[in-house]
Amino acid sequence: MEIWVSARDILGNKDDPRGMEEEAQVPTGRDVCSLVIDSLCDQAAGQGAAIVACFYFDFEVQKEQTPTGVLGSLLKQLVVGLGEIPEEVSQAYQDQQNAIGRWAPRLSDIVKMLQATSCTERTFICIDSLDECAEGHRIKLLDSLNQILQRSPGTRTFVTGRPHLRPEIGRRLAGRVTSKGIQSYQP
């Protein structure tokens, strides 16, 4: 499915009084991502047939935004969106509580839990500003997302980032990518 998004679609008609002022007619990537997430959440709430999780990367703290932390954050959001906690997630939590020293889940553990969480429900994972993720973290994150997508055919991802990442995203997500740019608004 191809989707072309134009600034007019996002901001509305310039003659519509509900639209933005003419000086503010250029949407940012964050504006687009927020609108997509809001739309997905509205659809999920209305239909009750999908769960949505999102993560916004921030250049200022990129070293702290590890793949384990990012996917852990997404997992928490997805679990909250479910009616009940999947057995695999519950068991992993119990295993961690019983471990000496209470170890944190490893990346591979979180990937398995995300697969268990997203394989039974239509799931949307939204990641904003992937270009602000440290390169080493980005590679591990994309490889992990690929593993999740392989086991969870109902899972969809929405990723924003600068155009130079398109080839890397295409390689790492093994052809599961439709790449679209945002067209400029021309009044």
C-alpha positions, 0 to 999 in steps of 0.5 A, spaced: 500 500 500 502 506 498 501 512 502 503 519 499 502 525 505 502 532 503 503 538 507 496 540 505 493 533 508 496 534 514 495 542 515 488 542 512 486 547 506 489 554 507 482 557 506 480 553 512 480 557 518 481 551 522 488 551 519 495 553 521 497 560 519 500 561 513 507 562 516 507 556 519 505 551 513 511 547 513 510 541 518 516 537 521 517 530 521 515 530 529 509 533 527 507 528 522 509 522 526 505 525 532 499 526 527 500 518 525 500 516 532 494 520 534 491 517 528 493 510 529 491 511 537 484 514 535 483 508 530 485 503 535 480 506 540 475 506 536 475 499 533 479 495 539 483 491 534 490 494 535 495 496 540 500 502 538 507 503 541 511 509 540 518 512 541 521 518 540 529 519 539 533 525 542 540 526 539 541 529 546 541 523 550 542 518 544 548 514 548 542 512 553 537 510 548 540 503 547 536 498 543 534 494 550 531 500 553 527 502 546 524 496 545 523 495 553 519 501 553 515 499 547 514 492 550 511 496 556 506 500 552 504 494 548 503 490 554 498 496 557 494 496 551 493 488 552 487 486 556 491 481 559 499 480 560 501 474 555 504 468 559 511 469 556 511 476 558 509 474 565 514 468 566 520 472 564 518 477 569 517 472 574 524 469 572 527 476 573 524 477 580 527 470 582 534 471 579 540 473 584 541 480 583 535 481 579 538 482 572 535 486 567 532 483 561 537 482 555 535 484 548 534 477 546 529 476 551 525 483 550 525 481 542 521 474 544 516 478 549 515 483 543 514 477 539 509 474 544 505 480 545 505 482 538 503 476 534 496 475 537 494 483 536 494 487 530 500 492 532 503 498 530 510 500 532 512 508 531 519 510 531 521 517 530 527 520 528 531 514 527 537 518 525 538 521 532 539 514 534 547 512 535 549 508 529 551 502 533 544 502 537 540 503 530 543 497 527 541 492 533 534 496 533 533 495 526 535 487 526 531 486 532 525 489 529 526 485 523 526 479 528 519 481 531 516 482 524 518 475 522 514 472 527 509 477 528 505 478 521 500 483 524 505 488 526 506 494 522 512 499 523 512 507 522 519 510 522 521 517 521 528 519 519 533 523 514 533 520 507 540 517 508 537 512 512 533 509 507 538 504 504 540 501 511 532 501 513 531 497 507 537 492 508 536 491 515 528 490 515 529 485 509 525 488 504 519 490 509 519 497 507 515 502 503 519 509 503 515 515 502 517 522 503 513 528 505 511 533 499 512 540 500 506 544 501 505 549 495 499 554 496 
